[in-house]
Amino acid sequence: MTVAKSVALFVLAALAEIGGAWLVWQGVREDRGWLWVLGGVLALGAYGFVATLQPDAHFGRILAAYGGVFVAGSLLWAMAMDGFRPDRWDVAGALVCLAGVALIMYAPRP
């Protein structure tokens, strides 16, 4: 159950951070307005809070592992929201990052 909770929190954190950054981008770069920026800022704040809910007590480990989730999540977000099509190297890189997440977070430790 702890691994499932951790994975769910990583997914939620990625949605908040990537979605928040995307909203800020849309508000500023695509001239959608300051309400979009405000929504993005709130989502980015939520990301910071969600990270504290991880079952592991080591901030550095959580943030390092989350980096891999961010990489893969960013590619998925770009596909869903911007029509981006990753090439095989994008996919391979994301898989390497996710393998790193698994090693950092879920490898057996004494």
Buried (B, 14 or more C-beta within 10 A) or exposed (E): EEEEEBBEBBEBBBBBBBBBBBBBBBBBEEEBEEEBBEBBBEBBEBBEEBBEEBEEEEEEEBEBBBEBBBBBBBBBBBEEEEEEEBEEEBEEBBEEBBEBBEEBBBEEEE
